[in-house]
Amino acid sequence: MVLHINPRSRRRILPTRKNNKNNNANETKKETQQQQEEDSDKSLLPLYQYPRRYAISLMVLGFIVCILVFLAKQESHSIQPSKTTTTTTTTGFMTPSTTNTKTNTPIVLSSLRHEQDDTSTTTTTSSMTIPRIMVAVLAYNLDQFQYFDLIYDSFRDICISGFSIDVYIYTTIDWPLEIMKSLESRMGPCHHHQQQHSSSSSSGPYFNVSIIIKDPSVKTDLARFHKTLFYENIYNYDLFIYTEEDHLILPRHVTSYLEETNHLKQKLGGGDHSADSSSSTTTTSRFTDYSIGFVRYERNPDDNYSQNTFEHFWNLENFTETHMVHVEGIDDHDTTTTYFNPRENHHQGMYMATREQFLAWSERPNCRFNDSTITYGDGQEDLTRQFMSSLWLYSKEGCNVTQLIPTKSYHDFFIHHLPDKYVTMRRKYWPNVRIETIGSSLATLQQTSPPNDSSAGDGRLRRSSDGDEFITMIDEREPPPE
């Protein structure tokens, strides 16, 4: 303590408590001000002066950049959800995780989406009218993708033949991105030969694809949903095709079906359903009592890969009485319009139907072809897939439609079942009859040569007109004269 001496009074004066408090306050204020100045100076220092803070900042910044790059790549694949429903023709792919598996909302790919007027039934240009086809493919999972990939390319070939196609794939699993990108690369406009002088690719046929994912618990009922899809789009398309993922549908199958269906309609007559969806009146005809059908075959590796029908009995000794079909109103002696069928077991694994046929069959009380909830009786649940593909169509208890296979162009109505797994089973109720043998019976019946006679009877390998595959045409007739 410092003593202050008053020179006048010579008396000691001690510092007061008030002065002491003021001094402490001033010192504290100075220290606080000095600390703030030091902090301010530190904030102006470079970030690298603080290694820990610098490292954390870099890590956060890098994480943000990675997220942005990942989102950019995902967006570049055009994986976006559709804003439309299956009542439109918008098609393609989207992220499977965003798909509502309880609805028919398709996965769409916007980058190759072909915009189409949904109110029109065809695409009209100055040079041609392009028929529109809606295809539903049943692919429960990817176990048979190697076969699906083949028919996918075939649908693209159908598009190149002059048809605009929208393919809807019904499945129960998320398809890998690599597969979806592969399918995407084959989508888009198809360059039809009649379009070669057109400068606009949008004026030609197009090929679009959608995936509809359902819950795996639906099992075989997965085959049901396409009926609703078809009926909701009945006035937007000219032809409807349903198939399982292992049936090779080729361009000749489509063109031959349309040609023979039109020929049958001309022979039998009958009205057409109006394309106006507001019209409630439709005219039926005997024409819709029949449908041009198909027969499945497999290739037998034990017999030079011959084409064999594996699930039908053919009475080759009495082919006329067993398999020839009389169509009321058509002369049986008219060789341009004669038909046959297997008589039993009309399972095709697929079917085709024009708009007029689909509407007429849907109006039949026992058929209800557009009804996806229809049941087939007790004990038939396991056959839902078979009934949906064709058995119900040709069943007398169901649609009661008669299957017709034209004799003059029979080979155009045989469809390859790609797995080739039944023909080697040697089952007693599948006798494995060669297609060529059936053709010989038809040729003998008509006293004429079977179709593509230039390649028949010589036992040599030939390629079919559409490049399907090499086949052996063998029969017991004498070879043609040289």
PyMOL commands that set and color helices and strands:
alter all, ss='L'
color gray80, all
select helices_A, chain A and resi 17-43+47-49+51-76+96-98+110-112+145-160+177-185+193-195+201-203+216-223+226-232+251-268+286-289+301-303+319-323+355-363+381-394+410-413+435-446+453-455
alter helices_A, ss='H'
color red, helices_A
select strands_A, chain A and resi 4-5+12-13+123-124+129-130+132-138+164-171+188-189+206-213+239-244+247-248+290-292+295-300+306-309+324-325+339-340+350-354+402-406+414-417+433-434+461-463+470-472
alter strands_A, ss='S'
color yellow, strands_A
deselect
rebuild
show_as cartoon
